[in-house]
Amino acid sequence: MVACASITSQAAVPELDLSVKINLGANEFSAEAILKLEASNKYVFKLAPGLEVDATDVDAVAVPIRKIGSATQPRFELKLPKQFSAHLLRIRYHGHLLKLIRSLTIAIPSRPLPPMASNNGSFLPSESGWYPEPGKFFTYRLSIQTSADQIAVAPGTPSQEELKGDTRKAVFVMDHPVEGIDLMIGPYVLKERVVSINTATVKLRTYFHPDIADLSEGYLDAAKSYLTRYANQIGAYPYTISVSFPAHCQQDLACAH
């Protein structure tokens, strides 16, 4: 978790603008995190083993970073100017992710999983250190660049999706405070259906592996049925998009808006 001095319930909600590039063929990961947060002394964050900081600046001024964690639990500290309470931090980092171990996604682990990647599917869970957390609750904009055969999905509103040559880019925006970001990437077949739920327009999506993509229509039918049922019982569905994740991840989540 992140330790940020002088952040109170009255402080502005931290914001994270995160741009990520993943090359699964070479197992290369690079990212730039821009954080807006209130703190008066220092900013401490962790990164997963295998990720290294390239450069940091605070309020557009390059500053040194101090590594205070161990090799297995890397942590970093940035000193902040005391004359300001609000800061803009930029952190560039890169490295390699662990190879995805499929068996770890079957049972509930006893501790948080590390970020893992493979051509068959990648899972970068929140609190695993794949990005510097700006605070316990924060909003974010997440941009992910992958190869054309890989599709990324994360909580948030898809605000941009682009396929150009051998590169695919997706942007997700979360404008209300959350505790973390789970990112999934895989060779998915994306199916989409726009439906009306009690006069509200909702976009339904499934992200399934090709070998189970024929299940998509059933999931879309079921999603519409459940959303309609609960909208009648407890009120209008509060988002504009509902997503079903791949079955092998053992998650069917309504996320994003």
C-alpha positions as CSV (number, residue, x, y, z in Angstrom):
1,M,0.0,0.0,0.0
2,V,1.0,3.7,-0.4
3,A,2.0,5.9,2.4
4,C,1.4,9.5,1.6
5,A,1.8,12.1,4.3
6,S,-0.9,14.6,5.3
7,I,-3.7,13.1,3.1
8,T,-7.0,13.5,5.0
9,S,-10.6,12.9,4.2
10,Q,-10.8,16.6,3.2
11,A,-8.0,16.3,0.7
12,A,-8.7,16.1,-3.0
13,V,-9.1,12.6,-4.4
14,P,-5.7,11.6,-6.0
15,E,-5.7,11.1,-9.8
16,L,-3.6,8.6,-11.8
17,D,-2.9,8.9,-15.5
18,L,-1.2,5.6,-16.5
19,S,0.1,4.7,-19.9
20,V,1.3,1.1,-20.4
21,K,3.0,-0.7,-23.2
22,I,3.2,-4.5,-23.1
23,N,5.2,-6.6,-25.6
24,L,4.4,-10.2,-24.7
25,G,6.6,-11.7,-27.4
26,A,9.7,-10.2,-25.7
27,N,8.1,-10.1,-22.2
28,E,8.7,-6.3,-22.1
29,F,6.7,-3.9,-19.9
30,S,7.0,-0.2,-19.8
31,A,4.9,2.5,-18.3
32,E,4.6,6.2,-17.3
33,A,2.5,7.2,-14.3
34,I,1.4,10.8,-13.7
35,L,-0.1,11.3,-10.3
36,K,-1.9,14.3,-8.9
37,L,-2.0,14.1,-5.1
38,E,-1.8,16.0,-1.9
39,A,1.1,15.3,0.3
40,S,3.6,17.5,2.2
41,N,6.6,15.4,3.0
42,K,7.1,12.3,0.9
43,Y,5.5,9.8,-1.4
44,V,6.2,6.1,-0.9
45,F,5.1,3.4,-3.3
46,K,5.9,-0.2,-4.2
47,L,6.6,-1.9,-7.6
48,A,6.5,-5.6,-8.3
49,P,9.9,-7.4,-8.5
50,G,11.2,-7.2,-12.0
51,L,10.2,-3.6,-12.5
52,E,12.7,-0.8,-12.3
53,V,12.3,3.0,-12.1
54,D,13.8,4.9,-15.0
55,A,13.1,8.6,-14.1
56,T,11.0,10.6,-11.7
57,D,10.1,14.3,-11.4
58,V,8.0,16.3,-9.0
59,D,6.2,19.4,-10.2
60,A,8.2,19.3,-13.5
61,V,11.5,19.1,-11.7
62,A,13.7,16.0,-11.9
63,V,14.2,14.5,-8.4
64,P,16.2,11.5,-7.2
65,I,14.4,8.4,-5.9
66,R,15.5,6.3,-3.0
67,K,14.9,2.5,-2.9
68,I,13.9,1.5,0.6
69,G,12.5,-2.0,0.2
70,S,14.1,-5.4,-0.4
71,A,14.6,-7.3,-3.6
72,T,11.5,-9.3,-3.0
73,Q,9.4,-6.3,-1.8
74,P,10.7,-3.2,-3.7
75,R,9.6,0.1,-2.3
76,F,10.6,3.6,-3.4
77,E,10.5,7.0,-1.7
78,L,10.2,10.4,-3.3
79,K,10.9,13.6,-1.3
80,L,8.4,16.3,-1.9
81,P,8.8,20.1,-1.6
82,K,7.4,21.2,1.8
83,Q,6.1,24.5,0.5
84,F,3.3,22.8,-1.5
85,S,0.6,20.5,-0.4
86,A,-0.6,19.5,-4.0
87,H,1.9,17.8,-6.3
88,L,2.2,16.4,-9.8
89,L,4.5,13.4,-9.9
90,R,5.8,11.6,-13.0
91,I,7.3,8.1,-12.7
92,R,8.7,6.2,-15.7
93,Y,9.5,2.5,-15.2
94,H,10.0,-0.7,-17.1
95,G,10.8,-4.4,-16.7
96,H,9.6,-7.9,-17.1
97,L,6.6,-9.7,-15.8
98,L,6.4,-13.2,-14.5
99,K,5.1,-15.9,-16.8
100,L,1.5,-16.6,-16.1
101,I,0.9,-19.8,-14.1
102,R,-2.6,-20.9,-15.1
103,S,-3.1,-23.0,-12.0
104,L,-2.9,-20.0,-9.8
105,T,-6.1,-18.6,-11.3
106,I,-8.1,-21.6,-10.4
107,A,-8.0,-21.5,-6.6
108,I,-8.2,-18.5,-4.4
109,P,-4.6,-17.7,-3.4
110,S,-3.5,-17.2,0.2
111,R,-1.8,-13.9,-0.8
112,P,-2.1,-11.4,-3.6
113,L,-0.9,-12.7,-7.0
114,P,2.0,-11.0,-8.7
115,P,1.4,-9.4,-12.2
116,M,1.8,-12.2,-14.7
117,A,1.7,-12.3,-18.5
118,S,1.7,-14.8,-21.4
119,N,0.4,-14.9,-25.0
120,N,-2.5,-17.0,-23.7
121,G,-3.6,-14.5,-21.2
122,S,-2.2,-11.9,-18.7
123,F,-3.5,-10.8,-15.3
124,L,-2.2,-7.8,-13.5
125,P,-4.1,-7.6,-10.2
126,S,-4.5,-4.5,-8.1
127,E,-2.1,-4.2,-5.1
128,S,0.5,-6.4,-7.0
129,G,2.7,-3.4,-7.8
130,W,2.3,-3.1,-11.5
131,Y,1.6,0.6,-11.0
132,P,2.4,3.1,-8.2
133,E,-0.8,3.6,-6.2
134,P,-1.6,7.3,-5.5
135,G,-3.7,6.6,-2.4
136,K,-6.3,4.3,-0.9
137,F,-9.0,5.7,-3.2
138,F,-8.3,7.4,-6.5
139,T,-9.6,8.0,-10.0
140,Y,-7.7,7.1,-13.1
141,R,-7.2,7.1,-16.8
142,L,-5.5,4.0,-18.1
143,S,-4.1,3.6,-21.6
144,I,-2.8,0.2,-22.7
145,Q,-0.9,-0.6,-25.9
146,T,-0.6,-4.2,-26.9
147,S,0.0,-6.2,-30.1
148,A,-3.0,-6.5,-32.4
149,D,-3.9,-10.0,-31.3
150,Q,-4.2,-9.1,-27.7
151,I,-7.2,-7.2,-26.2
152,A,-7.1,-5.5,-22.8
153,V,-9.9,-5.0,-20.4
154,A,-10.1,-3.1,-17.1
155,P,-12.8,-1.4,-15.0
156,G,-13.8,1.9,-16.4
157,T,-15.5,3.5,-19.4
158,P,-13.8,2.5,-22.7
159,S,-13.1,6.0,-24.1
160,Q,-10.8,5.0,-26.9
161,E,-10.2,1.7,-28.8
162,E,-7.9,1.7,-31.8
163,L,-6.4,-0.9,-34.0
164,K,-3.6,0.3,-36.2
165,G,-1.3,-2.1,-38.1
166,D,0.1,-4.6,-35.6
167,T,-0.7,-2.5,-32.6
168,R,-3.9,-2.2,-30.5
169,K,-4.6,0.6,-28.1
170,A,-7.4,0.9,-25.5
171,V,-8.2,3.6,-22.9
172,F,-10.3,3.2,-19.8
173,V,-11.5,6.0,-17.6
174,M,-12.7,5.6,-14.0
175,D,-14.1,9.0,-12.8
176,H,-15.3,7.9,-9.3
177,P,-12.8,6.8,-6.6
178,V,-11.8,3.2,-6.5
179,E,-9.2,1.2,-4.5
180,G,-7.3,-0.4,-7.3
181,I,-7.0,-1.5,-10.9
182,D,-7.2,-5.1,-12.2
183,L,-6.0,-5.4,-15.8
184,M,-6.6,-8.5,-18.0
185,I,-5.2,-9.0,-21.5
186,G,-5.6,-11.9,-23.8
187,P,-6.3,-13.2,-27.3
188,Y,-10.0,-12.6,-26.7
189,V,-13.0,-12.6,-29.0
190,L,-14.9,-9.4,-28.2
191,K,-18.7,-9.6,-28.6
192,E,-20.9,-6.6,-28.0
193,R,-24.7,-5.9,-27.8
194,V,-26.5,-2.6,-27.1
195,V,-29.7,-3.2,-25.2
196,S,-32.4,-1.1,-23.5
197,I,-32.9,-1.7,-19.7
198,N,-36.0,0.1,-18.6
199,T,-35.4,2.9,-21.1
200,A,-31.7,3.2,-20.3
201,T,-29.2,2.2,-23.0
202,V,-26.6,-0.2,-21.8
203,K,-23.7,-1.8,-23.8
204,L,-23.1,-5.5,-23.0
205,R,-19.7,-7.1,-23.7
206,T,-18.0,-10.4,-23.4
207,Y,-14.3,-11.2,-23.6
208,F,-13.9,-14.9,-24.2
209,H,-11.1,-17.0,-25.6
210,P,-11.7,-18.3,-29.1
211,D,-12.3,-21.9,-27.9
212,I,-15.3,-20.8,-25.8
213,A,-16.5,-17.8,-27.8
214,D,-19.7,-19.6,-28.8
215,L,-20.8,-19.1,-25.2
216,S,-21.0,-15.4,-25.8
217,E,-24.6,-15.1,-26.9
218,G,-25.8,-17.0,-23.8
219,Y,-23.9,-14.7,-21.6
220,L,-25.2,-11.6,-23.3
221,D,-28.8,-12.9,-23.0
222,A,-28.3,-13.7,-19.3
223,A,-26.7,-10.3,-18.6
224,K,-29.6,-8.5,-20.1
225,S,-32.0,-10.7,-18.1
226,Y,-30.3,-10.1,-14.8
227,L,-29.9,-6.4,-15.4
228,T,-33.6,-6.0,-16.2
229,R,-34.6,-8.1,-13.2
230,Y,-32.5,-6.1,-10.7
231,A,-33.3,-2.8,-12.3
232,N,-37.0,-3.6,-11.6
233,Q,-36.2,-4.6,-8.0
234,I,-33.6,-2.1,-6.8
235,G,-33.4,0.7,-9.3
236,A,-31.8,1.6,-12.6
237,Y,-28.5,0.1,-13.5
238,P,-25.9,2.9,-12.7
239,Y,-23.5,2.3,-15.5
240,T,-23.6,2.4,-19.3
241,I,-21.6,-0.8,-19.9
242,S,-21.6,-4.3,-18.4
243,V,-18.7,-6.7,-19.0
244,S,-18.4,-10.4,-18.6
245,F,-14.8,-11.5,-18.2
246,P,-13.3,-14.8,-19.6
247,A,-14.7,-17.9,-17.9
248,H,-11.2,-19.2,-17.2
249,C,-10.7,-16.3,-14.8
250,Q,-13.7,-17.5,-12.9
251,Q,-15.1,-13.9,-12.7
252,D,-18.4,-12.5,-14.1
253,L,-18.2,-8.9,-13.1
254,A,-20.4,-5.9,-13.8
255,C,-17.9,-3.2,-14.1
256,A,-17.2,0.1,-15.8
257,H,-19.7,2.8,-16.6
